[in-house]
Amino acid sequence: MTYFMSNVPEGKTYTLSEMRTLVETEKVESVVIHGNELRMVLKSVGDQPQELITKEIPLDSISEYEVYLAEAVNEGLIESYDYTRPADISSFLNILIIVMLLVSIGVFIYINYSRQGEGKRALSFGKSRAKLSDPSKNKVTFDDVAGAKEEKEELQEIVDFLRNPKKYSDLGAKIPSGIMLVGAPGTGKTLLAKAVAGEASVPFFSISGSDFVEMFVGVGASRVRDLFDTAKKQAPCIIFIDEIDAVGRHRGAGLGGGHDEREQTLNQLLVEMDGFGPNEGVIVMAATNRPDILDPALLRPGRFDRRIVVMSPDMRGREEILEVHARNKPIAEDVSLKDIAKITPGFTGADLANLLNEAALLAARRGGKEIVYNDISEAVFKITVGPEKKSRLISPEERRLTAYHEAGHAIVTRVASRDVRVERVSIIPAGGAGGYTAFSPNEDVNFLTKNQLMTRIMVALGGRAAEEITFAEISTGASQDLQQCNKIAREMVTHYGMSERLGNFVIDKDQEVFLGRDYSHTQQHSESLSTVIDEEIKKILDDAYEQTLVILRENNALLEALASRLLEVEKIESLEFEELYREYAANYEALPSDEDPKEKVIIDPSMDEHRELPIDSSSEGAGESPNDPAVSKPGEPQQ
């Protein structure tokens, strides 16, 4: 009706009395009261159009007009009547005031709560950040830990104690209150600790050593206290501190004056551990790969009184680890995990897990439904050398030099080393190297003889010797090889007593400088002895280089054939290398192996190589093996 009225033209102005007369004379068609405004539409008379009359009425008279107009409709004086009540401004203002008051109260409460939260957060600095694993959700057991038979046996009595503490307390026995797991990264120290908690079905608190120390003095000690208080309430349980060397370093080793927050944290840790009673059932386990920098008080009996060294797995251990990680992967039936274990010396449990994952990714990339042997072998090369860079442009001169360089490495390896097999020779750039030679040992080696170390030096020098014989000049491609053979020679003279002039005289092994403790470290031998050491190192290198030149000159036909084949196909695998060696070697001798080379690892040409397969890389040279070159296993990468 309001819309209809808006289309009616307004007429002349009437008074309220006149408008009332119009209603009573039945000249009005419809009436609307909107707020305090009265709108009246007059009936059309003949050719005269409708008119709209508007008039404001007093608010206190609205109810009177409402009654009057309703009666007019009933009496038939007007056709329709509509009434819209006026807005009550006072009610709206009251509602607005109430809403604003509630909002103000809410803001006040929020600000007050936030201030209290800041205070609580400030106080929470002293709370432990250890994560508690629910024993019912910890599914890790000793069955998930492979390649660590002796380590699991050492920890078995800890599990028994956590299950039956009364059995030991009744006999007056006190279980070791602290167990230190020492080993290289990736050897499974954390996994062993989780397995102990899983076997015993007890709560497992895990925290990193760096989580204790903050910029605020006293926070670390407070967190240690809170951690042990919480653990005692959950006893029997396990506290595992990973990378404990972050908080457990030698005290007094800093050069700065003043209070050392880290030392206060360590002191509190020592007090908490030494305060254990025989029935408390809290076992502290810690892991580190730097036991040499730990404070002696931390390692004494009564604290960490049991030390378990977690070694890299041997071949049998690697095979067991591979079986664990292959459980949920579709491995092809013809894949022998034993063969994989043979070509992965030096791999830790974490490395082997990563190896199978990389193999699965390669299988998915080629669209396979299962992981075949070539996927795993290529993953080995990808991990140790890096992905091949086939798109990299190399000049013909550099390509030819790389071919002879890598051929030199391979030939010296085959002739001088009776305990390793050349697996691949490649001149395809991979990682940071222009090429590489990969070889694997027949068995794991824990100790090396002087002849074996000399052979390693000769293998490293094989590339440079081949360059000198072929091109009558040398390049920078052997820079990494020279660093490696110089390091081995220095180790032989200064640490292993393999020098003719020095005999059994050795020099303290250099360690990483530990600030404060080693600040005043002085040289413990004379300048004249340093000169003798340098001369002996040079003699070893010169003798090894001369022997390397002799081997390559005697096998020059093999050097030319192998380099030519590399220039043609870029990559040669074990079987083809053995065929070339059999045909062109000056004095052919079969490898001392019980297996036919055809049944050994034949790697499909397409990728790279493995960390413990010794790798000699030319040109830009890749990184060194993580193991000490002087004592590393023959399967480690030489680059």
C-alpha positions as CSV (number, residue, x, y, z in Angstrom):
1,M,0.0,0.0,0.0
2,T,2.8,2.4,0.8
3,Y,4.4,1.6,-2.7
4,F,0.9,2.4,-4.3
5,M,0.7,5.7,-2.4
6,S,4.1,6.7,-3.6
7,N,2.8,6.7,-7.2
8,V,-0.1,9.1,-6.4
9,P,0.5,12.8,-6.8
10,E,0.3,15.0,-3.8
11,G,-2.6,17.3,-3.6
12,K,-3.2,20.5,-1.7
13,T,-2.7,20.9,2.0
14,Y,-5.5,20.1,4.4
15,T,-5.9,20.5,8.1
16,L,-6.6,17.6,10.3
17,S,-10.3,18.6,10.7
18,E,-10.7,18.9,7.0
19,M,-9.1,15.5,6.5
20,R,-11.6,14.1,9.0
21,T,-14.5,15.7,7.1
22,L,-13.2,14.0,3.9
23,V,-13.4,10.6,5.7
24,E,-16.9,11.2,6.9
25,T,-18.1,12.3,3.5
26,E,-16.6,9.1,2.0
27,K,-14.2,10.9,-0.3
28,V,-11.2,8.9,1.0
29,E,-10.1,5.6,-0.5
30,S,-7.3,4.5,1.9
31,V,-5.4,5.8,4.9
32,V,-2.0,4.9,6.2
33,I,-0.4,6.1,9.5
34,H,3.4,5.8,9.3
35,G,5.0,6.9,12.5
36,N,3.5,10.2,13.2
37,E,2.6,10.9,9.6
38,L,-0.9,10.5,8.2
39,R,-1.2,9.7,4.5
40,M,-4.6,9.8,2.9
41,V,-5.5,8.9,-0.8
42,L,-8.6,10.6,-2.1
43,K,-11.0,8.9,-4.5
44,S,-11.0,10.1,-8.1
45,V,-14.0,12.0,-9.1
46,G,-14.8,12.0,-12.9
47,D,-11.7,13.0,-14.8
48,Q,-10.0,14.3,-11.6
49,P,-7.1,12.0,-10.6
50,Q,-6.4,10.7,-7.2
51,E,-4.7,12.9,-4.6
52,L,-2.3,12.1,-1.8
53,I,-2.7,14.1,1.3
54,T,0.0,13.9,4.1
55,K,-0.2,15.5,7.5
56,E,1.9,15.1,10.6
57,I,-0.2,14.3,13.7
58,P,0.8,14.6,17.4
59,L,2.3,11.5,18.9
60,D,-0.2,11.6,21.7
61,S,-3.1,11.7,19.2
62,I,-2.0,8.6,17.2
63,S,-4.0,6.2,19.3
64,E,-7.1,8.3,18.9
65,Y,-6.8,8.4,15.1
66,E,-6.1,4.7,15.1
67,V,-9.4,4.0,16.8
68,Y,-11.2,6.4,14.6
69,L,-9.9,5.1,11.4
70,A,-10.5,1.5,12.4
71,E,-14.2,2.4,13.0
72,A,-14.3,4.2,9.7
73,V,-13.2,1.0,7.9
74,N,-15.8,-1.0,9.8
75,E,-18.5,1.5,8.8
76,G,-17.4,1.4,5.2
77,L,-16.3,5.1,5.1
78,I,-12.9,4.1,3.8
79,E,-11.7,1.0,1.9
80,S,-8.5,0.3,3.8
81,Y,-6.4,1.4,6.7
82,D,-2.8,0.5,7.7
83,Y,-0.9,1.5,10.8
84,T,2.9,1.3,11.3
85,R,3.9,2.0,14.9
86,P,6.5,4.8,15.4
87,A,10.0,3.8,16.4
88,D,10.6,4.1,20.1
89,I,13.9,6.0,20.1
90,S,14.2,5.8,23.9
91,S,13.9,1.9,23.8
92,F,16.6,1.8,21.0
93,L,18.9,4.0,23.0
94,N,18.4,1.8,26.1
95,I,19.3,-1.3,24.1
96,L,22.3,0.4,22.6
97,I,23.5,1.4,26.1
98,I,23.2,-2.2,27.3
99,V,25.1,-3.6,24.3
100,M,27.9,-1.1,24.7
101,L,28.1,-1.8,28.5
102,L,28.3,-5.6,27.8
103,V,31.0,-5.0,25.2
104,S,33.0,-2.8,27.6
105,I,32.8,-5.5,30.3
106,G,34.0,-8.2,27.8
107,V,37.0,-6.0,26.7
108,F,37.9,-5.4,30.3
109,I,37.8,-9.2,31.1
110,Y,39.8,-10.0,28.0
111,I,42.6,-7.5,28.8
112,N,42.7,-8.7,32.4
113,Y,42.9,-12.3,31.3
114,S,45.7,-11.5,28.8
115,R,47.7,-9.8,31.5
116,Q,47.3,-12.8,33.8
117,G,48.3,-15.1,30.8
118,E,51.5,-13.1,30.3
119,G,52.3,-13.7,33.9
120,K,51.6,-17.4,33.6
121,R,53.7,-17.6,30.5
122,A,56.6,-15.9,32.3
123,L,56.3,-18.4,35.1
124,S,56.0,-21.3,32.6
125,F,59.6,-20.6,31.4
126,G,60.6,-22.9,34.3
127,K,58.4,-25.7,33.2
128,S,59.9,-28.7,31.4
129,R,59.4,-28.9,27.7
130,A,59.7,-32.7,27.6
131,K,57.2,-34.6,25.5
132,L,55.4,-37.4,27.2
133,S,54.6,-40.5,25.0
134,D,51.7,-42.5,26.1
135,P,52.8,-46.1,26.7
136,S,49.7,-47.5,25.1
137,K,50.5,-45.6,21.9
138,N,54.2,-46.4,21.8
139,K,54.3,-49.3,19.4
140,V,58.1,-49.4,19.1
141,T,59.7,-52.6,20.4
142,F,63.0,-54.4,20.1
143,D,61.6,-56.2,17.0
144,D,61.8,-52.8,15.3
145,V,65.4,-52.5,16.1
146,A,67.7,-54.5,13.9
147,G,71.5,-54.7,13.6
148,A,72.1,-54.0,17.3
149,K,72.0,-57.4,18.9
150,E,74.5,-56.7,21.7
151,E,73.0,-53.2,22.4
152,K,69.6,-54.8,22.9
153,E,71.0,-57.4,25.2
154,E,72.5,-54.6,27.4
155,L,69.2,-52.9,27.6
156,Q,67.1,-56.0,28.3
157,E,67.7,-55.9,32.1
158,I,66.6,-52.3,32.1
159,V,63.3,-53.4,30.6
160,D,63.0,-56.2,33.2
161,F,63.6,-53.7,36.0
162,L,60.9,-51.4,34.7
163,R,58.5,-54.3,34.5
164,N,59.4,-55.8,37.9
165,P,61.1,-53.2,40.0
166,K,60.2,-55.0,43.2
167,K,62.2,-58.1,42.1
168,Y,65.4,-56.0,42.2
169,S,64.7,-53.9,45.3
170,D,63.9,-57.0,47.3
171,L,67.4,-58.2,46.6
172,G,69.0,-54.9,47.4
173,A,70.0,-54.4,43.7
174,K,70.1,-51.0,42.2
175,I,69.6,-50.7,38.5
176,P,71.8,-48.2,36.7
177,S,70.2,-44.8,37.1
178,G,71.7,-43.5,33.8
179,I,72.5,-45.0,30.5
180,M,74.5,-43.1,27.9
181,L,74.1,-44.1,24.3
182,V,77.1,-43.1,22.2
183,G,77.3,-43.4,18.5
184,A,77.4,-41.7,15.1
185,P,74.3,-39.9,13.8
186,G,71.7,-42.3,12.4
187,T,72.9,-45.4,14.2
188,G,69.6,-45.8,16.1
189,K,70.2,-44.3,19.6
190,T,66.8,-42.7,19.9
191,L,65.1,-45.7,18.4
192,L,66.7,-47.9,21.1
193,A,65.5,-45.6,23.8
194,K,61.9,-45.7,22.4
195,A,62.1,-49.5,22.1
196,V,63.1,-49.8,25.8
197,A,60.0,-47.8,26.8
198,G,57.8,-49.8,24.4
199,E,59.0,-53.1,25.7
200,A,58.5,-52.1,29.3
201,S,55.2,-50.3,28.5
202,V,56.1,-47.3,30.6
203,P,55.8,-43.5,30.0
204,F,58.6,-42.0,27.9
205,F,59.7,-38.4,28.4
206,S,61.8,-37.1,25.5
207,I,63.6,-33.8,25.4
208,S,66.6,-32.3,23.6
209,G,69.6,-31.0,25.6
210,S,69.1,-27.5,24.0
211,D,65.6,-27.2,25.4
212,F,66.9,-26.7,28.9
213,V,68.9,-23.6,28.4
214,E,67.3,-20.1,27.8
215,M,68.5,-16.6,27.9
216,F,67.1,-16.2,31.4
217,V,69.3,-17.2,34.3
218,G,67.8,-20.1,36.3
219,V,65.4,-21.3,33.7
220,G,67.4,-24.4,32.8
221,A,67.8,-25.6,36.4
222,S,64.1,-25.0,37.0
223,R,63.2,-27.1,33.9
224,V,65.4,-29.9,35.1
225,R,63.7,-29.9,38.5
226,D,60.3,-29.8,36.9
227,L,61.2,-32.7,34.5
228,F,62.3,-35.0,37.3
229,D,59.4,-34.1,39.6
230,T,57.0,-34.9,36.8
231,A,58.8,-38.1,36.0
232,K,58.8,-39.3,39.6
233,K,55.0,-39.0,39.6
234,Q,54.8,-41.2,36.5
235,A,57.4,-43.8,37.7
236,P,58.3,-46.3,36.5
237,C,59.3,-44.3,33.4
238,I,62.1,-43.3,31.1
239,I,63.6,-39.8,30.6
240,F,65.5,-39.6,27.3
241,I,67.7,-36.5,26.7
242,D,68.8,-36.3,23.1
243,E,72.0,-34.5,22.2
244,I,73.0,-34.1,25.9
245,D,76.3,-32.6,24.9
246,A,74.3,-29.3,24.4
247,V,73.9,-29.1,28.2
248,G,76.5,-31.5,29.5
249,R,79.8,-30.0,28.3
250,H,82.8,-29.6,30.4
251,R,82.3,-27.0,33.1
252,G,84.8,-24.1,33.3
253,A,85.5,-24.3,29.6
254,G,84.1,-20.9,28.8
255,L,86.4,-17.8,28.4
256,G,83.8,-15.3,29.4
257,G,83.4,-14.2,33.0
258,G,80.3,-14.2,35.2
259,H,77.6,-16.8,35.7
260,D,77.1,-19.5,33.1
261,E,73.5,-20.6,32.8
262,R,74.5,-23.8,31.1
263,E,76.7,-24.8,34.0
264,Q,73.9,-24.2,36.5
265,T,71.6,-26.4,34.4
266,L,74.3,-29.1,34.4
267,N,74.8,-28.8,38.1
268,Q,71.0,-29.3,38.7
269,L,71.0,-32.3,36.4
270,L,73.9,-33.9,38.3
271,V,72.1,-33.3,41.6
272,E,68.8,-34.8,40.3
273,M,70.5,-37.9,38.9
274,D,72.6,-38.6,42.0
275,G,69.5,-38.2,44.2
276,F,67.7,-41.2,42.9
277,G,66.5,-43.8,45.4
278,P,66.5,-47.5,44.6
279,N,62.7,-47.7,44.3
280,E,61.9,-44.6,42.3
281,G,61.9,-46.4,39.0
282,V,63.1,-43.5,36.9
283,I,65.7,-44.4,34.2
284,V,67.6,-41.6,32.5
285,M,68.8,-42.4,29.0
286,A,70.8,-39.9,27.0
287,A,72.4,-39.9,23.5
288,T,75.4,-38.1,22.1
289,N,77.9,-38.3,19.3
290,R,80.4,-36.2,21.2
291,P,81.3,-38.1,24.4
292,D,84.7,-36.5,24.4
293,I,83.3,-33.1,25.5
294,L,81.0,-34.3,28.2
295,D,81.8,-33.3,31.8
296,P,83.4,-36.2,33.7
297,A,81.0,-35.8,36.6
298,L,78.2,-36.7,34.3
299,L,79.7,-40.0,33.3
300,R,80.8,-41.2,36.7
301,P,79.1,-44.3,38.4
302,G,75.9,-43.2,40.1
303,R,74.8,-41.0,37.3
304,F,75.4,-42.2,33.8
305,D,77.1,-45.4,35.0
306,R,76.4,-47.5,31.9
307,R,77.8,-46.5,28.6
308,I,76.5,-48.3,25.4
309,V,78.3,-47.7,22.2
310,V,76.0,-48.0,19.2
311,M,78.1,-48.9,16.2
312,S,77.3,-48.7,12.5
313,P,75.9,-52.2,11.5
314,D,78.0,-54.8,9.8
315,M,76.9,-56.7,6.7
316,R,74.6,-59.0,8.7
317,G,73.2,-56.1,10.7
318,R,72.5,-54.1,7.5
319,E,70.6,-57.1,6.1
320,E,68.5,-57.2,9.2
321,I,67.8,-53.5,9.1
322,L,66.8,-53.7,5.4
323,E,64.4,-56.5,6.3
324,V,62.7,-54.2,8.9
325,H,62.4,-51.3,6.5
326,A,61.2,-53.5,3.6
327,R,58.2,-54.8,5.5
328,N,55.7,-52.4,4.1
329,K,57.3,-52.0,0.6
330,P,56.6,-54.1,-2.5
331,I,60.1,-55.5,-3.0
332,A,60.5,-57.7,-6.1
333,E,61.0,-61.4,-5.4
334,D,64.4,-61.5,-7.1
335,V,65.9,-58.7,-5.0
336,S,68.4,-60.1,-2.5
337,L,68.7,-57.9,0.6
338,K,72.0,-59.7,1.3
339,D,73.4,-58.3,-2.0
340,I,72.3,-54.8,-1.0
341,A,73.9,-55.1,2.4
342,K,77.2,-56.0,0.6
343,I,77.3,-52.8,-1.5
344,T,76.3,-50.6,1.4
345,P,79.2,-50.8,3.9
346,G,79.2,-47.9,6.4
347,F,75.5,-47.2,6.0
348,T,73.7,-46.6,9.3
349,G,70.1,-47.6,10.0
350,A,68.9,-44.1,9.0
351,D,70.9,-44.3,5.7
352,L,69.3,-47.7,4.9
353,A,65.8,-46.4,5.6
354,N,66.5,-43.5,3.3
355,L,67.9,-45.8,0.7
356,L,64.7,-47.9,0.4
357,N,62.7,-44.7,0.4
358,E,64.7,-43.3,-2.5
359,A,64.4,-46.6,-4.3
360,A,60.6,-46.5,-3.9
361,L,60.6,-42.9,-5.3
362,L,62.6,-44.1,-8.3
363,A,60.2,-47.0,-8.9
364,A,57.2,-44.6,-8.8
365,R,59.0,-42.3,-11.2
366,R,59.3,-45.0,-13.8
367,G,55.7,-46.2,-13.2
368,G,56.6,-49.5,-11.6
369,K,54.4,-51.5,-9.3
370,E,57.3,-52.9,-7.2
371,I,60.8,-52.0,-6.3
372,V,63.3,-53.9,-8.4
373,Y,67.1,-54.3,-7.9
374,N,68.0,-51.5,-10.3
375,D,65.9,-49.1,-8.3
376,I,67.8,-49.8,-5.2
377,S,71.3,-49.8,-6.8
378,E,70.5,-46.5,-8.5
379,A,69.4,-45.1,-5.2
380,V,72.7,-46.2,-3.7
381,F,74.6,-44.1,-6.3
382,K,72.2,-41.2,-6.0
383,I,72.7,-41.0,-2.2
384,T,76.5,-41.2,-2.3
385,V,77.4,-39.3,-5.4
386,G,74.3,-37.2,-6.1
387,P,72.0,-37.1,-9.1
388,E,73.6,-37.2,-12.5
389,K,73.7,-33.9,-14.5
390,K,73.4,-35.2,-18.0
391,S,72.4,-31.8,-19.4
392,R,75.6,-30.2,-18.3
393,L,77.8,-29.1,-21.3
394,I,81.4,-30.3,-21.1
395,S,84.0,-29.5,-23.7
396,P,85.6,-32.4,-25.6
397,E,89.0,-31.8,-24.0
398,E,87.6,-31.9,-20.5
399,R,85.5,-35.0,-21.3
400,R,88.6,-36.8,-22.6
401,L,90.7,-35.8,-19.6
402,T,87.9,-37.0,-17.2
403,A,87.8,-40.3,-19.1
404,Y,91.5,-41.0,-18.6
405,H,91.4,-39.7,-15.0
406,E,88.6,-42.1,-14.0
407,A,90.1,-44.9,-16.0
408,G,93.3,-44.4,-13.9
409,H,91.4,-44.7,-10.7
410,A,89.6,-47.9,-11.8
411,I,92.7,-49.6,-13.1
412,V,94.8,-48.9,-10.0
413,T,91.9,-50.1,-7.8
414,R,91.6,-53.4,-9.7
415,V,95.4,-54.1,-9.9
416,A,96.4,-53.0,-6.4
417,S,93.3,-53.9,-4.3
418,R,92.5,-57.5,-3.9
419,D,89.6,-56.9,-1.5
420,V,87.4,-54.6,-3.6
421,R,85.5,-54.8,-6.8
422,V,85.0,-51.9,-9.3
423,E,81.3,-51.5,-9.6
424,R,81.0,-48.5,-11.9
425,V,83.2,-46.0,-13.8
426,S,81.4,-42.9,-15.1
427,I,82.3,-39.6,-16.7
428,I,78.8,-38.2,-16.3
429,P,78.9,-35.2,-13.9
430,A,77.2,-36.1,-10.6
431,G,76.9,-34.0,-7.5
432,G,79.9,-31.8,-7.5
433,A,82.2,-34.1,-9.4
434,G,83.0,-34.3,-13.1
435,G,83.1,-38.1,-12.9
436,Y,83.4,-40.9,-10.4
437,T,84.7,-44.5,-9.9
438,A,82.7,-46.6,-7.5
439,F,83.9,-49.8,-5.9
440,S,82.6,-52.1,-3.2
441,P,84.6,-54.3,-0.7
442,N,84.3,-58.1,-0.6
443,E,83.8,-57.9,3.2
444,D,83.6,-55.3,6.0
445,V,87.0,-54.3,7.3
446,N,87.6,-53.0,10.8
447,F,91.4,-52.6,10.7
448,L,93.7,-51.6,7.9
449,T,97.3,-52.6,7.3
450,K,100.0,-50.4,6.1
451,N,99.8,-51.9,2.6
452,Q,96.1,-51.3,2.5
453,L,96.6,-47.7,3.4
454,M,99.3,-47.3,0.8
455,T,96.9,-48.9,-1.7
456,R,94.3,-46.3,-0.8
457,I,96.8,-43.5,-1.5
458,M,97.7,-45.1,-4.8
459,V,94.0,-45.3,-5.8
460,A,93.6,-41.7,-5.0
461,L,96.6,-40.8,-7.1
462,G,95.6,-43.0,-10.0
463,G,93.7,-40.2,-11.7
464,R,96.6,-37.7,-11.7
465,A,99.1,-40.4,-12.8
466,A,96.9,-41.2,-15.8
467,E,96.7,-37.6,-16.7
468,E,100.5,-37.3,-16.6
469,I,101.1,-40.4,-18.7
470,T,98.5,-39.5,-21.3
471,F,98.8,-35.8,-21.6
472,A,102.2,-35.1,-20.1
473,E,100.6,-32.5,-17.8
474,I,98.3,-32.4,-14.8
475,S,95.1,-30.6,-14.0
476,T,93.2,-29.4,-11.0
477,G,90.8,-32.3,-11.3
478,A,92.8,-34.3,-8.6
479,S,92.5,-31.6,-5.9
480,Q,90.2,-33.7,-3.7
481,D,92.2,-36.8,-4.4
482,L,95.4,-35.1,-3.2
483,Q,93.7,-33.8,0.0
484,Q,92.6,-37.4,0.8
485,C,95.9,-39.1,0.2
486,N,97.8,-36.4,2.1
487,K,95.4,-36.9,5.1
488,I,96.0,-40.7,5.0
489,A,99.7,-40.2,4.8
490,R,99.7,-37.8,7.8
491,E,97.6,-40.3,9.8
492,M,100.1,-43.1,9.0
493,V,103.0,-41.0,10.3
494,T,101.6,-39.2,13.3
495,H,99.0,-41.6,14.6
496,Y,99.6,-45.2,13.4
497,G,103.4,-45.4,13.8
498,M,103.9,-46.4,10.2
499,S,106.9,-44.2,9.5
500,E,110.4,-45.8,9.1
501,R,112.2,-42.9,10.8
502,L,109.7,-42.2,13.6
503,G,108.8,-45.8,14.3
504,N,106.3,-46.2,17.1
505,F,106.5,-42.5,18.0
506,V,103.0,-40.9,17.6
507,I,101.6,-37.5,18.2
508,D,98.4,-36.7,20.1
509,K,95.5,-36.8,17.7
510,D,94.2,-33.3,16.9
511,Q,90.6,-32.7,18.0
512,E,88.2,-30.0,17.4
513,V,89.1,-27.0,19.6
514,F,86.9,-26.9,22.6
515,L,86.8,-23.2,23.6
516,G,88.4,-22.6,27.0
517,R,89.6,-26.2,27.6
518,D,91.9,-26.1,24.5
519,Y,92.6,-22.4,24.5
520,S,96.1,-22.8,25.9
521,H,96.8,-26.0,24.0
522,T,100.5,-26.0,22.9
523,Q,102.4,-28.0,20.3
524,Q,104.0,-31.1,22.1
525,H,106.8,-31.7,19.6
526,S,109.8,-29.7,18.3
527,E,110.2,-27.9,15.0
528,S,112.8,-30.4,14.0
529,L,110.4,-33.2,14.5
530,S,107.8,-31.4,12.5
531,T,110.3,-31.3,9.7
532,V,110.8,-35.0,9.9
533,I,107.1,-35.6,9.9
534,D,106.7,-33.6,6.7
535,E,109.6,-35.4,5.1
536,E,108.1,-38.8,6.0
537,I,104.7,-37.8,4.6
538,K,106.3,-36.7,1.4
539,K,108.3,-39.9,1.1
540,I,105.1,-42.0,1.5
541,L,103.3,-39.9,-1.2
542,D,106.3,-40.1,-3.6
543,D,106.6,-43.8,-3.2
544,A,102.9,-44.4,-3.7
545,Y,102.9,-42.1,-6.8
546,E,105.9,-44.0,-8.3
547,Q,104.1,-47.3,-7.8
548,T,101.0,-45.9,-9.4
549,L,102.9,-44.7,-12.5
550,V,104.4,-48.2,-12.8
551,I,101.0,-49.9,-12.7
552,L,99.4,-47.6,-15.3
553,R,102.4,-47.8,-17.7
554,E,102.3,-51.6,-17.5
555,N,98.6,-51.5,-18.3
556,N,98.7,-48.7,-20.9
557,A,96.6,-50.8,-23.3
558,L,93.9,-51.2,-20.7
559,L,94.0,-47.5,-19.9
560,E,93.5,-46.6,-23.6
561,A,90.8,-49.2,-24.1
562,L,88.9,-48.2,-20.9
563,A,89.1,-44.4,-21.6
564,S,87.9,-45.0,-25.2
565,R,85.0,-47.0,-24.1
566,L,84.1,-44.3,-21.5
567,L,84.1,-41.7,-24.2
568,E,81.8,-43.8,-26.2
569,V,79.2,-44.9,-23.6
570,E,80.0,-42.5,-20.7
571,K,79.4,-45.2,-18.1
572,I,80.8,-48.7,-17.5
573,E,79.4,-51.3,-15.1
574,S,81.2,-54.1,-13.2
575,L,80.7,-56.8,-15.8
576,E,81.9,-54.8,-18.7
577,F,84.9,-53.5,-16.8
578,E,85.9,-57.1,-15.9
579,E,85.7,-58.1,-19.5
580,L,88.0,-55.2,-20.6
581,Y,90.3,-56.0,-17.7
582,R,90.5,-59.6,-18.7
583,E,91.3,-58.7,-22.3
584,Y,93.8,-55.8,-21.9
585,A,95.4,-56.2,-18.4
586,A,99.1,-56.9,-18.4
587,N,98.7,-59.6,-15.7
588,Y,95.1,-60.8,-15.3
589,E,94.1,-62.3,-12.0
590,A,90.5,-63.2,-11.2
591,L,88.9,-61.6,-8.2
592,P,89.0,-63.7,-5.0
593,S,85.2,-64.2,-4.9
594,D,83.0,-67.2,-4.5
595,E,80.4,-65.6,-6.7
596,D,80.3,-65.2,-10.5
597,P,80.6,-61.5,-11.4
598,K,77.6,-61.9,-13.6
599,E,75.5,-62.7,-10.5
600,K,77.0,-59.7,-8.5
601,V,75.5,-56.2,-8.5
602,I,75.1,-55.1,-12.0
603,I,73.8,-51.6,-11.9
604,D,71.7,-50.3,-14.7
605,P,73.2,-47.3,-16.4
606,S,71.2,-44.3,-15.2
607,M,72.2,-42.9,-11.9
608,D,74.8,-42.5,-9.3
609,E,76.4,-44.3,-6.4
610,H,76.6,-45.3,-2.7
611,R,78.3,-43.8,0.3
612,E,80.3,-46.8,1.4
613,L,81.1,-47.8,-2.1
614,P,84.4,-46.1,-2.4
615,I,84.1,-43.4,-4.9
616,D,86.9,-41.6,-6.6
617,S,85.6,-38.4,-8.2
618,S,87.4,-36.3,-10.7
619,S,87.2,-32.8,-11.9
620,E,85.4,-30.7,-9.3
621,G,85.6,-33.4,-6.7
622,A,82.8,-34.3,-4.4
623,G,82.8,-34.2,-0.6
624,E,84.7,-36.6,1.5
625,S,83.4,-39.7,3.2
626,P,82.0,-39.2,6.6
627,N,84.4,-41.7,8.0
628,D,88.0,-41.1,8.8
629,P,89.9,-41.8,5.5
630,A,92.7,-43.5,7.4
631,V,90.5,-46.0,9.0
632,S,87.4,-46.0,6.8
633,K,86.2,-49.2,5.3
634,P,87.2,-50.0,1.8
635,G,83.7,-49.4,0.6
636,E,83.6,-45.7,1.4
637,P,83.5,-43.1,-1.2
638,Q,86.8,-41.6,-2.2
639,Q,86.3,-38.3,-3.9
